[in-house]
Amino acid sequence: MSAQKNFPGNKHNMLTLVECVEKARGGHKWLVRCDCGTEKVISVRDVVSGHTKSCGCMTAAWRSANSGMATHRMTDTREYKSWCHMLSRCFSEKNPKYEYYGGRGITVCDAWAMSFAAFYEHMGSCPTGYTLDRIDCDGNYDPGNCRWADGKTQAQNRRFIKSVTVFGREMPVVEAERALDLGYGSIRNKAAKKGVTLQQAADHFERKWSAA
């Protein structure tokens, strides 16, 4: 979704758009109001894509809620470590893999971000030799897109990551959506709706972006 199609009052996750305060080719910035009452200036594409869901209070709440996670007695299990690594890759800029996850818009559904119990209830026990895998490598960590998979399955899955070319540079679809100020899934949805290729859908949005 382009910045021009955002309006004051639009809400994404915990953030409500108040007003556009800076227009730039790299992405417009808006003053937003969090459900907790905090106001903050944030890149609108991060808000619309779901990369930024709150002013930061959600992460603080997660830390508080899970500071005593030892009560489930699973802190040394593969499942709990997978959950922690998943959150770190998506939410911690200090994680060396952040640029490939949170840095490109990959996030974790609210239920899993706030609760290991919710994650474990859906995923169940991790088989020996398996790790957490996203079925759609451009998709988020959520119940409909995650599974336990072995190394061979994950390697095959990575070979099918879809890329498109925008602004003369080839990149994963999710990165192209961010470059074009689009919401997550916009290119795939356009391609499916119109019966065209991902590249043709990306070309459509690039032309629209250039004409704005």
MDTraj code that builds the backbone (N, CA, C; nanometers):
import mdtraj as md
import numpy as np

residues = "MET SER ALA GLN LYS ASN PHE PRO GLY ASN LYS HIS ASN MET LEU THR LEU VAL GLU CYS VAL GLU LYS ALA ARG GLY GLY HIS LYS TRP LEU VAL ARG CYS ASP CYS GLY THR GLU LYS VAL ILE SER VAL ARG ASP VAL VAL SER GLY HIS THR LYS SER CYS GLY CYS MET THR ALA ALA TRP ARG SER ALA ASN SER GLY MET ALA THR HIS ARG MET THR ASP THR ARG GLU TYR LYS SER TRP CYS HIS MET LEU SER ARG CYS PHE SER GLU LYS ASN PRO LYS TYR GLU TYR TYR GLY GLY ARG GLY ILE THR VAL CYS ASP ALA TRP ALA MET SER PHE ALA ALA PHE TYR GLU HIS MET GLY SER CYS PRO THR GLY TYR THR LEU ASP ARG ILE ASP CYS ASP GLY ASN TYR ASP PRO GLY ASN CYS ARG TRP ALA ASP GLY LYS THR GLN ALA GLN ASN ARG ARG PHE ILE LYS SER VAL THR VAL PHE GLY ARG GLU MET PRO VAL VAL GLU ALA GLU ARG ALA LEU ASP LEU GLY TYR GLY SER ILE ARG ASN LYS ALA ALA LYS LYS GLY VAL THR LEU GLN GLN ALA ALA ASP HIS PHE GLU ARG LYS TRP SER ALA ALA".split()
xyz = np.array([
    [0.0847, -0.1200, 0.0000],
    [0.0000, 0.0000, 0.0000],
    [0.0875, 0.1239, 0.0000],
    [0.0663, 0.2115, -0.0911],
    [0.1480, 0.3318, -0.0991],
    [0.1107, 0.4272, 0.0107],
    [0.2082, 0.5153, 0.0446],
    [0.1850, 0.6104, 0.1515],
    [0.0673, 0.6994, 0.1192],
    [0.0448, 0.7296, -0.0099],
    [-0.0636, 0.8189, -0.0480],
    [-0.2008, 0.7588, -0.0155],
    [-0.2106, 0.6298, 0.0010],
    [-0.3378, 0.5666, 0.0289],
    [-0.3623, 0.5501, 0.1782],
    [-0.2719, 0.5972, 0.2607],
    [-0.2914, 0.5929, 0.4043],
    [-0.3599, 0.7215, 0.4482],
    [-0.4459, 0.7101, 0.5468],
    [-0.5194, 0.8257, 0.5954],
    [-0.5174, 0.8294, 0.7470],
    [-0.5248, 0.9488, 0.8045],
    [-0.5331, 0.9606, 0.9505],
    [-0.6501, 0.8759, 1.0020],
    [-0.6240, 0.8015, 1.1071],
    [-0.7278, 0.7160, 1.1642],
    [-0.7146, 0.5706, 1.1248],
    [-0.6413, 0.5423, 1.0144],
    [-0.6174, 0.4026, 0.9776],
    [-0.5377, 0.3339, 1.0878],
    [-0.5778, 0.2114, 1.1214],
    [-0.5096, 0.1402, 1.2292],
    [-0.4479, 0.0107, 1.1790],
    [-0.3259, -0.0156, 1.2229],
    [-0.2538, -0.1379, 1.1895],
    [-0.1982, -0.1949, 1.3185],
    [-0.2479, -0.3141, 1.3556],
    [-0.2089, -0.3751, 1.4818],
    [-0.2408, -0.2797, 1.5972],
    [-0.1396, -0.2340, 1.6737],
    [-0.1653, -0.1448, 1.7866],
    [-0.1451, 0.0023, 1.7521],
    [-0.1122, 0.0323, 1.6266],
    [-0.0765, 0.1691, 1.5885],
    [-0.1820, 0.2344, 1.5000],
    [-0.2195, 0.3571, 1.5368],
    [-0.3155, 0.4356, 1.4595],
    [-0.2426, 0.5528, 1.3948],
    [-0.2599, 0.5707, 1.2636],
    [-0.1960, 0.6806, 1.1938],
    [-0.2589, 0.8136, 1.2348],
    [-0.1732, 0.9124, 1.2658],
    [-0.2214, 1.0442, 1.3052],
    [-0.2020, 1.1434, 1.1910],
    [-0.0775, 1.1598, 1.1447],
    [-0.0511, 1.2487, 1.0327],
    [0.0854, 1.2204, 0.9727],
    [0.0982, 1.2475, 0.8418],
    [0.2260, 1.2314, 0.7727],
    [0.3130, 1.3519, 0.8059],
    [0.4331, 1.3263, 0.8573],
    [0.5202, 1.4368, 0.8978],
    [0.6442, 1.4503, 0.8100],
    [0.6700, 1.3499, 0.7254],
    [0.7879, 1.3570, 0.6379],
    [0.7661, 1.2723, 0.5138],
    [0.7862, 1.3326, 0.3967],
    [0.7717, 1.2610, 0.2711],
    [0.9095, 1.2422, 0.2076],
    [0.9421, 1.1185, 0.1755],
    [1.0724, 1.0893, 0.1166],
    [1.0605, 0.9674, 0.0273],
    [1.1450, 0.9606, -0.0734],
    [1.1404, 0.8472, -0.1665],
    [1.1646, 0.7156, -0.0946],
    [1.2494, 0.7178, 0.0059],
    [1.2798, 0.5947, 0.0789],
    [1.1667, 0.5489, 0.1683],
    [1.0622, 0.6307, 0.1841],
    [0.9493, 0.5925, 0.2692],
    [0.8997, 0.7096, 0.3513],
    [0.7706, 0.7348, 0.3470],
    [0.7126, 0.8430, 0.4255],
    [0.7110, 0.8061, 0.5740],
    [0.7195, 0.9069, 0.6585],
    [0.7127, 0.8854, 0.8025],
    [0.5869, 0.9511, 0.8576],
    [0.5204, 0.8791, 0.9465],
    [0.3958, 0.9268, 1.0058],
    [0.4066, 0.9330, 1.1576],
    [0.3346, 1.0277, 1.2139],
    [0.3144, 1.0291, 1.3581],
    [0.2055, 0.9269, 1.3851],
    [0.2315, 0.8326, 1.4736],
    [0.1331, 0.7291, 1.5045],
    [0.1040, 0.7295, 1.6548],
    [-0.0130, 0.6797, 1.6896],
    [-0.0506, 0.6697, 1.8307],
    [-0.0727, 0.5231, 1.8648],
    [0.0012, 0.4750, 1.9637],
    [-0.0093, 0.3361, 2.0070],
    [-0.1303, 0.3197, 2.1000],
    [-0.1809, 0.1982, 2.1091],
    [-0.2938, 0.1713, 2.1986],
    [-0.2612, 0.2048, 2.3437],
    [-0.1320, 0.2039, 2.3769],
    [-0.0932, 0.2357, 2.5143],
    [-0.0947, 0.3867, 2.5397],
    [-0.1129, 0.4678, 2.4326],
    [-0.1192, 0.6125, 2.4466],
    [0.0052, 0.6858, 2.3989],
    [0.1126, 0.6123, 2.3741],
    [0.2380, 0.6730, 2.3305],
    [0.2294, 0.7157, 2.1836],
    [0.2824, 0.8343, 2.1524],
    [0.2886, 0.8815, 2.0144],
    [0.4341, 0.8790, 1.9685],
    [0.4539, 0.8403, 1.8421],
    [0.5898, 0.8200, 1.7917],
    [0.5904, 0.8372, 1.6404],
    [0.7025, 0.8849, 1.5845],
    [0.7171, 0.8981, 1.4395],
    [0.7843, 0.7722, 1.3858],
    [0.7190, 0.7034, 1.2916],
    [0.7665, 0.5747, 1.2401],
    [0.7457, 0.5699, 1.0888],
    [0.8304, 0.4957, 1.0194],
    [0.8139, 0.4733, 0.8757],
    [0.6793, 0.4056, 0.8513],
    [0.5980, 0.4634, 0.7646],
    [0.4634, 0.4104, 0.7431],
    [0.4670, 0.2705, 0.6812],
    [0.5679, 0.2399, 0.6004],
    [0.5720, 0.1067, 0.5401],
    [0.5985, -0.0006, 0.6452],
    [0.6736, 0.0346, 0.7523],
    [0.6955, -0.0611, 0.8602],
    [0.5665, -0.0859, 0.9369],
    [0.4862, 0.0195, 0.9509],
    [0.3585, 0.0072, 1.0209],
    [0.2606, -0.0767, 0.9396],
    [0.2466, -0.0439, 0.8105],
    [0.1509, -0.1126, 0.7246],
    [0.1886, -0.2593, 0.7032],
    [0.3181, -0.2871, 0.6908],
    [0.3626, -0.4248, 0.6665],
    [0.3520, -0.5119, 0.7907],
    [0.3390, -0.4480, 0.9091],
    [0.3342, -0.5256, 1.0322],
    [0.4703, -0.5456, 1.0950],
    [0.5752, -0.4915, 1.0304],
    [0.7091, -0.5032, 1.0865],
    [0.7156, -0.4338, 1.2226],
    [0.6497, -0.3185, 1.2338],
    [0.6392, -0.2486, 1.3615],
    [0.4938, -0.2538, 1.4047],
    [0.4662, -0.3206, 1.5164],
    [0.3284, -0.3408, 1.5598],
    [0.2874, -0.2516, 1.6760],
    [0.3846, -0.1977, 1.7460],
    [0.3537, -0.1126, 1.8610],
    [0.4657, -0.0119, 1.8770],
    [0.4539, 0.0745, 1.9767],
    [0.5585, 0.1739, 2.0016],
    [0.6809, 0.1110, 2.0654],
    [0.6703, -0.0159, 2.0992],
    [0.7762, -0.0857, 2.1707],
    [0.7232, -0.1479, 2.2979],
    [0.6015, -0.1103, 2.3340],
    [0.5436, -0.1610, 2.4582],
    [0.5129, -0.3099, 2.4501],
    [0.4815, -0.3594, 2.3282],
    [0.4504, -0.5005, 2.3143],
    [0.5722, -0.5863, 2.3453],
    [0.6899, -0.5414, 2.2984],
    [0.8124, -0.6147, 2.3272],
    [0.8426, -0.6118, 2.4761],
    [0.8197, -0.4934, 2.5382],
    [0.8431, -0.4808, 2.6824],
    [0.7487, -0.5727, 2.7586],
    [0.6226, -0.5802, 2.7119],
    [0.5243, -0.6657, 2.7777],
    [0.5648, -0.8121, 2.7643],
    [0.6171, -0.8476, 2.6446],
    [0.6617, -0.9856, 2.6246],
    [0.7735, -1.0210, 2.7220],
    [0.8692, -0.9296, 2.7371],
    [0.9804, -0.9564, 2.8284],
    [0.9315, -0.9742, 2.9707],
    [0.8348, -0.8893, 3.0091],
    [0.7808, -0.8974, 3.1435],
    [0.7031, -1.0269, 3.1636],
    [0.6175, -1.0593, 3.0651],
    [0.5334, -1.1772, 3.0766],
    [0.6139, -1.3056, 3.0790],
    [0.7298, -1.3040, 3.0128],
    [0.8089, -1.4265, 3.0009],
    [0.9337, -1.4286, 3.0876],
    [0.9467, -1.3298, 3.1755],
    [1.0635, -1.3257, 3.2638],
    [1.0651, -1.4443, 3.3590],
    [0.9480, -1.5038, 3.3815],
    [0.9403, -1.6191, 3.4709],
    [0.9029, -1.7460, 3.3971],
    [0.9465, -1.7595, 3.2733],
    [0.9067, -1.8725, 3.1903],
    [0.9548, -2.0080, 3.2405],
    [1.0438, -2.0065, 3.3416],
    [1.0929, -2.1340, 3.3936],
    [0.9794, -2.2171, 3.4530],
    [0.8631, -2.1546, 3.4793],
    [0.7520, -2.2263, 3.5407],
    [0.7019, -2.3402, 3.4533],
    [0.7243, -2.3344, 3.3208],
    [0.6771, -2.4441, 3.2355],
    [0.7811, -2.5547, 3.2255],
    [0.9001, -2.5319, 3.2865],
    [1.0063, -2.6329, 3.2945],
    [1.0483, -2.6854, 3.1578],
    [1.0458, -2.5971, 3.0577],
    [1.0863, -2.6382, 2.9238],
    [1.1981, -2.5506, 2.8689],
    [1.2637, -2.4738, 2.9542],
    [1.3650, -2.3796, 2.9064],
    [1.4857, -2.4475, 2.8420],
    [1.5062, -2.5755, 2.8680],
    [1.6207, -2.6455, 2.8092],
    [1.5811, -2.7321, 2.6891],
    [1.4579, -2.7192, 2.6440],
    [1.4110, -2.8039, 2.5341],
    [1.4382, -2.7396, 2.3977],
    [1.4337, -2.8222, 2.2924],
    [1.4503, -2.7719, 2.1565],
    [1.3381, -2.6754, 2.1207],
    [1.2168, -2.7053, 2.1682],
    [1.1024, -2.6220, 2.1355],
    [1.1178, -2.4799, 2.1912],
    [1.1595, -2.4713, 2.3166],
    [1.1735, -2.3395, 2.3797],
    [1.2877, -2.2604, 2.3158],
    [1.3976, -2.3277, 2.2866],
    [1.5108, -2.2599, 2.2228],
    [1.4733, -2.2130, 2.0827],
    [1.3952, -2.2929, 2.0108],
    [1.3499, -2.2515, 1.8775],
    [1.2635, -2.1265, 1.8875],
    [1.1772, -2.1239, 1.9870],
    [1.0897, -2.0078, 2.0099],
    [1.1725, -1.8829, 2.0390],
    [1.2713, -1.8957, 2.1252],
    [1.3572, -1.7816, 2.1594],
    [1.4345, -1.7318, 2.0379],
    [1.4895, -1.8245, 1.9602],
    [1.5658, -1.7858, 1.8408],
    [1.4747, -1.7163, 1.7386],
    [1.3528, -1.7664, 1.7261],
    [1.2559, -1.7062, 1.6347],
    [1.2300, -1.5604, 1.6736],
    [1.2047, -1.5347, 1.8002],
    [1.1779, -1.3992, 1.8475],
    [1.2997, -1.3089, 1.8294],
    [1.4166, -1.3628, 1.8588],
    [1.5386, -1.2830, 1.8471],
    [1.5651, -1.2429, 1.7025],
    [1.5476, -1.3360, 1.6091],
    [1.5708, -1.3057, 1.4677],
    [1.4764, -1.1972, 1.4168],
    [1.3550, -1.1952, 1.4701],
    [1.2542, -1.1005, 1.4209],
    [1.2519, -0.9678, 1.4956],
    [1.2897, -0.9674, 1.6235],
    [1.2726, -0.8473, 1.7043],
    [1.4012, -0.7824, 1.7558],
    [1.5114, -0.8546, 1.7557],
    [1.6356, -0.7993, 1.8100],
    [1.7324, -0.7589, 1.6990],
    [1.7569, -0.6296, 1.6868],
    [1.8487, -0.5810, 1.5835],
    [1.9928, -0.6241, 1.6115],
    [2.0196, -0.6725, 1.7320],
    [2.1536, -0.7195, 1.7660],
    [2.1781, -0.8616, 1.7164],
    [2.0717, -0.9313, 1.6791],
    [2.0873, -1.0667, 1.6284],
    [2.1564, -1.0607, 1.4925],
    [2.2622, -1.1391, 1.4681],
    [2.3344, -1.1338, 1.3402],
    [2.2491, -1.1713, 1.2190],
    [2.1359, -1.2376, 1.2414],
    [2.0483, -1.2762, 1.1308],
    [1.9272, -1.1842, 1.1180],
    [1.9227, -1.0785, 1.1973],
    [1.8070, -0.9889, 1.1967],
    [1.7770, -0.9329, 1.0577],
    [1.8807, -0.8962, 0.9822],
    [1.8581, -0.8349, 0.8507],
    [1.7840, -0.9282, 0.7554],
    [1.7933, -1.0600, 0.7777],
    [1.7260, -1.1552, 0.6908],
    [1.5858, -1.1901, 0.7399],
    [1.5511, -1.1420, 0.8580],
    [1.4205, -1.1719, 0.9160],
    [1.3466, -1.0416, 0.9494],
    [1.3605, -0.9927, 1.0715],
    [1.2946, -0.8681, 1.1085],
    [1.3312, -0.7535, 1.0175],
    [1.4566, -0.7516, 0.9713],
    [1.5037, -0.6440, 0.8849],
    [1.4369, -0.6403, 0.7498],
    [1.3784, -0.7510, 0.7060],
    [1.3087, -0.7517, 0.5774],
    [1.1588, -0.7747, 0.5932],
    [1.1106, -0.7477, 0.7146],
    [0.9667, -0.7483, 0.7356],
    [0.9065, -0.8754, 0.7915],
    [0.9887, -0.9775, 0.8172],
    [0.9363, -1.1018, 0.8741],
    [0.9067, -1.0786, 1.0222],
    [0.7890, -1.1156, 1.0665],
    [0.7526, -1.0951, 1.2061],
    [0.6888, -1.2209, 1.2634],
    [0.6445, -1.2130, 1.3879],
    [0.5840, -1.3257, 1.4595],
    [0.4419, -1.2871, 1.4970],
    [0.3467, -1.3770, 1.4787],
    [0.2085, -1.3458, 1.5146],
    [0.2009, -1.3105, 1.6629],
    [0.1044, -1.2279, 1.6988],
    [0.0948, -1.1776, 1.8352],
    [0.0865, -1.2890, 1.9395],
    [0.0081, -1.3915, 1.9117],
    [-0.0111, -1.4989, 2.0099],
    [0.1213, -1.5669, 2.0439],
    [0.2005, -1.5961, 1.9413],
    [0.3291, -1.6616, 1.9644],
    [0.4310, -1.5664, 2.0256],
    [0.4272, -1.4400, 1.9852],
    [0.5236, -1.3433, 2.0385],
    [0.5055, -1.3256, 2.1884],
    [0.3823, -1.3370, 2.2346],
    [0.3526, -1.3122, 2.3755],
    [0.3533, -1.4380, 2.4614],
    [0.3536, -1.5552, 2.3989],
    [0.3380, -1.6767, 2.4791],
    [0.4057, -1.7990, 2.4188],
    [0.5009, -1.8542, 2.4914],
    [0.5620, -1.9801, 2.4489],
    [0.4575, -2.0909, 2.4518],
    [0.3682, -2.0857, 2.5503],
    [0.2654, -2.1884, 2.5620],
    [0.1794, -2.1951, 2.4362],
    [0.1449, -2.0778, 2.3801],
    [0.0638, -2.0750, 2.2580],
    [0.1417, -2.1341, 2.1415],
    [0.2709, -2.1033, 2.1339],
    [0.3573, -2.1579, 2.0290],
    [0.3639, -2.3100, 2.0410],
    [0.3874, -2.3583, 2.1622],
    [0.4024, -2.5026, 2.1826],
    [0.2711, -2.5770, 2.1614],
    [0.1601, -2.5137, 2.1988],
    [0.0298, -2.5776, 2.1812],
    [0.0031, -2.6082, 2.0345],
    [0.0452, -2.5179, 1.9473],
    [0.0227, -2.5419, 1.8049],
    [0.1298, -2.6319, 1.7437],
    [0.2556, -2.6041, 1.7735],
    [0.3657, -2.6744, 1.7063],
    [0.3907, -2.8135, 1.7632],
    [0.3642, -2.8330, 1.8921],
    [0.3907, -2.9623, 1.9531],
    [0.5398, -2.9891, 1.9673],
    [0.5749, -3.1133, 1.9940],
    [0.7144, -3.1506, 2.0161],
    [0.7931, -3.1512, 1.8858],
    [0.9176, -3.1118, 1.8944],
    [1.0054, -3.1093, 1.7778],
    [1.0747, -3.2438, 1.7618],
    [1.0546, -3.3126, 1.6505],
    [1.1212, -3.4420, 1.6289],
    [1.2731, -3.4251, 1.6267],
    [1.3450, -3.5265, 1.6665],
    [1.4906, -3.5226, 1.6659],
    [1.5437, -3.4950, 1.5251],
    [1.6355, -3.4009, 1.5124],
    [1.6953, -3.3679, 1.3837],
    [1.6160, -3.2667, 1.3037],
    [1.5061, -3.2177, 1.3583],
    [1.4217, -3.1193, 1.2898],
    [1.4384, -2.9817, 1.3535],
    [1.4068, -2.8777, 1.2781],
    [1.4080, -2.7411, 1.3289],
    [1.2853, -2.6666, 1.2755],
    [1.2625, -2.5481, 1.3298],
    [1.1469, -2.4685, 1.2896],
    [1.1649, -2.4159, 1.1472],
    [1.0621, -2.4301, 1.0645],
    [1.0702, -2.3911, 0.9238],
    [0.9434, -2.3179, 0.8825],
    [0.9604, -2.2111, 0.8008],
    [0.8452, -2.1429, 0.7426],
    [0.8181, -2.2019, 0.6043],
    [0.6952, -2.2414, 0.5795],
    [0.6582, -2.3011, 0.4520],
    [0.6788, -2.2016, 0.3380],
    [0.6306, -2.0774, 0.3593],
    [0.6558, -1.9678, 0.2660],
    [0.7706, -1.8867, 0.3241],
    [0.8857, -1.8913, 0.2593],
    [1.0046, -1.8257, 0.3130],
    [0.9918, -1.6739, 0.3196],
    [0.8936, -1.6184, 0.2496],
    [0.8681, -1.4753, 0.2571],
    [0.7584, -1.4427, 0.3583],
    [0.7031, -1.5462, 0.4197],
    [0.5925, -1.5275, 0.5126],
    [0.6370, -1.5145, 0.6563],
    [0.5414, -1.4881, 0.7430],
    [0.5698, -1.4673, 0.8844],
    [0.5677, -1.5968, 0.9630],
    [0.6057, -1.5871, 1.0892],
    [0.5949, -1.7001, 1.1810],
    [0.4545, -1.6991, 1.2394],
    [0.3710, -1.7905, 1.1924],
    [0.2350, -1.8011, 1.2442],
    [0.1866, -1.9446, 1.2233],
    [0.0769, -1.9825, 1.2845],
    [0.0302, -2.1218, 1.2783],
    [0.0100, -2.1757, 1.1376],
    [-0.0261, -2.0902, 1.0431],
    [-0.0513, -2.1388, 0.9081],
    [0.0720, -2.1493, 0.8208],
    [0.1873, -2.1068, 0.8731],
    [0.3066, -2.1014, 0.7873],
    [0.4280, -2.1691, 0.8498],
    [0.4096, -2.2433, 0.9581],
    [0.5256, -2.3037, 1.0254],
    [0.5089, -2.4541, 1.0447],
    [0.6214, -2.5223, 1.0503],
    [0.6253, -2.6664, 1.0696],
    [0.7630, -2.7028, 1.1243],
    [0.7754, -2.8228, 1.1746],
    [0.9072, -2.8782, 1.2060],
    [0.9543, -2.9504, 1.0803],
    [1.0759, -2.9240, 1.0352],
    [1.1245, -2.9846, 0.9109],
    [1.2708, -3.0255, 0.9251],
    [1.3093, -3.1279, 0.8476],
    [1.4497, -3.1703, 0.8504],
    [1.5312, -3.0825, 0.7556],
    [1.6618, -3.0996, 0.7586],
    [1.7508, -3.0162, 0.6792],
    [1.7255, -3.0251, 0.5298],
    [1.6960, -3.1458, 0.4797],
    [1.6730, -3.1641, 0.3365],
    [1.5495, -3.0866, 0.2912],
    [1.4438, -3.0937, 0.3687],
    [1.3202, -3.0224, 0.3344],
    [1.3422, -2.8720, 0.3338],
    [1.4162, -2.8231, 0.4335],
    [1.4413, -2.6796, 0.4411],
    [1.5284, -2.6321, 0.3253],
    [1.6282, -2.7120, 0.2878],
    [1.7159, -2.6739, 0.1768],
    [1.6361, -2.6661, 0.0466],
    [1.5452, -2.7620, 0.0246],
    [1.4615, -2.7607, -0.0951],
    [1.3686, -2.6394, -0.0933],
    [1.3163, -2.6071, 0.0241],
    [1.2239, -2.4948, 0.0373],
    [1.2919, -2.3627, 0.0039],
    [1.4167, -2.3454, 0.0467],
    [1.4884, -2.2209, 0.0231],
    [1.5143, -2.1983, -0.1256],
    [1.5233, -2.3063, -0.2032],
    [1.5501, -2.2916, -0.3457],
    [1.4311, -2.2316, -0.4210],
    [1.3154, -2.2324, -0.3564],
    [1.1960, -2.1829, -0.4237],
    [1.1542, -2.0437, -0.3765],
    [1.2458, -1.9701, -0.3096],
    [1.2161, -1.8334, -0.2700],
    [1.1928, -1.7499, -0.3954],
    [1.0821, -1.6831, -0.4028],
    [1.0464, -1.6051, -0.5209],
    [1.1096, -1.4655, -0.5157],
    [1.1645, -1.4242, -0.6296],
    [1.2253, -1.2915, -0.6407],
    [1.1643, -1.2174, -0.7586],
    [1.1686, -1.0857, -0.7512],
    [1.1232, -1.0002, -0.8608],
    [1.2245, -0.8876, -0.8747],
    [1.2169, -0.8158, -0.9857],
    [1.3073, -0.7037, -1.0089],
    [1.2286, -0.5732, -1.0031],
    [1.2681, -0.4837, -0.9127],
    [1.2092, -0.3500, -0.9053],
    [1.3230, -0.2493, -0.8928],
    [1.3037, -0.1337, -0.9532],
    [1.4062, -0.0294, -0.9542],
    [1.5395, -0.0830, -1.0059],
    [1.5320, -0.1820, -1.0975],
    [1.6528, -0.2360, -1.1585],
    [1.7313, -0.3319, -1.0732],
    [1.6713, -0.3773, -0.9600],
    [1.7445, -0.4679, -0.8714],
    [1.6581, -0.5879, -0.8359],
    [1.7152, -0.7075, -0.8424],
    [1.6426, -0.8283, -0.8069],
    [1.6424, -0.8452, -0.6553],
    [1.5266, -0.8816, -0.6008],
    [1.5148, -0.8964, -0.4560],
    [1.3964, -0.9862, -0.4234],
    [1.3924, -1.0461, -0.3020],
    [1.2769, -1.1260, -0.2618],
    [1.1494, -1.0416, -0.2668],
    [1.0375, -1.1072, -0.2901],
    [0.9102, -1.0360, -0.3033],
    [0.8824, -0.9449, -0.1842],
    [0.9073, -0.9942, -0.0631],
    [0.8761, -0.9134, 0.0554],
    [0.9603, -0.7864, 0.0601],
    [1.0844, -0.7921, 0.0110],
    [1.1691, -0.6727, 0.0078],
    [1.1186, -0.5756, -0.0991],
    [1.0714, -0.6297, -0.2103],
    [1.0172, -0.5442, -0.3156],
    [0.8942, -0.4694, -0.2654],
    [0.8130, -0.5363, -0.1863],
    [0.6941, -0.4719, -0.1307],
    [0.7326, -0.3563, -0.0385],
    [0.8365, -0.3757, 0.0384],
    [0.8828, -0.2678, 0.1264],
    [0.9401, -0.1519, 0.0452],
    [1.0139, -0.1831, -0.0605],
    [1.0737, -0.0789, -0.1439],
    [0.9666, 0.0048, -0.2128],
    [0.8517, -0.0572, -0.2397],
    [0.7420, 0.0104, -0.3089],
    [0.6374, 0.0659, -0.2118],
    [0.6687, 0.0621, -0.0820],
    [0.5743, 0.1092, 0.0205],
    [0.4428, 0.0326, 0.0162],
    [0.4510, -0.0986, -0.0054],
    [0.3315, -0.1828, -0.0115],
    [0.3154, -0.2620, 0.1167],
    [0.1941, -0.3027, 0.1434],
    [0.1698, -0.3905, 0.2555],
    [0.2140, -0.5323, 0.2229],
    [0.2400, -0.6114, 0.3269],
    [0.2840, -0.7493, 0.3067],
    [0.1787, -0.8284, 0.2280],
    [0.2231, -0.8996, 0.1257],
    [0.1357, -0.9840, 0.0454],
    [0.0719, -0.9145, -0.0738],
    [0.0990, -0.7833, -0.0908],
    [0.0338, -0.7074, -0.1985],
    [0.0669, -0.7627, -0.3366],
    [0.1937, -0.7925, -0.3620],
    [0.2339, -0.8415, -0.4942],
    [0.1750, -0.9791, -0.5223],
    [0.1820, -1.0683, -0.4243],
    [0.1269, -1.2025, -0.4434],
    [-0.0244, -1.1963, -0.4649],
    [-0.0919, -1.1129, -0.3868],
    [-0.2373, -1.1015, -0.4000],
    [-0.2764, -1.0457, -0.5361],
    [-0.2021, -0.9453, -0.5841],
    [-0.2290, -0.8869, -0.7153],
    [-0.2087, -0.9912, -0.8262],
    [-0.1003, -1.0671, -0.8156],
    [-0.0711, -1.1691, -0.9163],
    [-0.1816, -1.2746, -0.9207],
    [-0.2279, -1.3169, -0.8030],
    [-0.3321, -1.4195, -0.7963],
    [-0.4658, -1.3664, -0.8480],
    [-0.4977, -1.2429, -0.8115],
    [-0.6261, -1.1834, -0.8499],
    [-0.6348, -1.1597, -1.0008],
    [-0.5242, -1.1133, -1.0600],
    [-0.5248, -1.0796, -1.2022],
    [-0.4784, -1.1951, -1.2912],
    [-0.4293, -1.3028, -1.2303],
    [-0.3819, -1.4150, -1.3090],
    [-0.2545, -1.3836, -1.3857],
    [-0.1656, -1.3044, -1.3248],
    [-0.0394, -1.2669, -1.3880],
    [0.0762, -1.3185, -1.3044],
    [0.1974, -1.3029, -1.3564],
    [0.3147, -1.3476, -1.2827],
    [0.3473, -1.2485, -1.1711],
    [0.4324, -1.2914, -1.0775],
    [0.4759, -1.2023, -0.9702],
    [0.5491, -1.0809, -1.0281],
    [0.6290, -1.1032, -1.1319],
    [0.7026, -0.9928, -1.1911],
    [0.6080, -0.8926, -1.2555],
    [0.5054, -0.9423, -1.3231],
    [0.4088, -0.8508, -1.3844],
    [0.3342, -0.7700, -1.2790],
    [0.3029, -0.8331, -1.1680],
    [0.2372, -0.7620, -1.0587],
    [0.3310, -0.6567, -1.0006],
    [0.4593, -0.6922, -0.9849],
    [0.5576, -0.5977, -0.9325],
    [0.5750, -0.4802, -1.0279],
    [0.5761, -0.5091, -1.1593],
    [0.5881, -0.4027, -1.2600],
    [0.4712, -0.3054, -1.2498],
    [0.3525, -0.3596, -1.2252],
    [0.2325, -0.2761, -1.2105],
    [0.2500, -0.1779, -1.0955],
    [0.2952, -0.2295, -0.9816],
    [0.3115, -0.1434, -0.8647],
    [0.4263, -0.0440, -0.8828],
    [0.5316, -0.0859, -0.9556],
    [0.6425, 0.0063, -0.9788],
    [0.5978, 0.1231, -1.0674],
    [0.5200, 0.0925, -1.1705],
    [0.4681, 0.2000, -1.2560],
    [0.3778, 0.2931, -1.1769],
    [0.2970, 0.2353, -1.0907],
    [0.2047, 0.3154, -1.0092],
    [0.2849, 0.4019, -0.9117],
    [0.3902, 0.3455, -0.8544],
    [0.4746, 0.4191, -0.7592],
    [0.5428, 0.5353, -0.8312],
    [0.5953, 0.5108, -0.9524],
    [0.6667, 0.6132, -1.0272],
    [0.5748, 0.7276, -1.0692],
    [0.4466, 0.6941, -1.0915],
    [0.3509, 0.7958, -1.1381],
    [0.2953, 0.8784, -1.0226],
    [0.3152, 0.8305, -0.8993],
    [0.2584, 0.9017, -0.7839],
    [0.3257, 1.0366, -0.7597],
])
top = md.Topology()
chain = top.add_chain()
for i, resn in enumerate(residues, 1):
    res = top.add_residue(resn, chain, resSeq=i)
    for name in ("N", "CA", "C"):
        top.add_atom(name, md.element.get_by_symbol(name[0]), res)
traj = md.Trajectory(xyz[None], top)
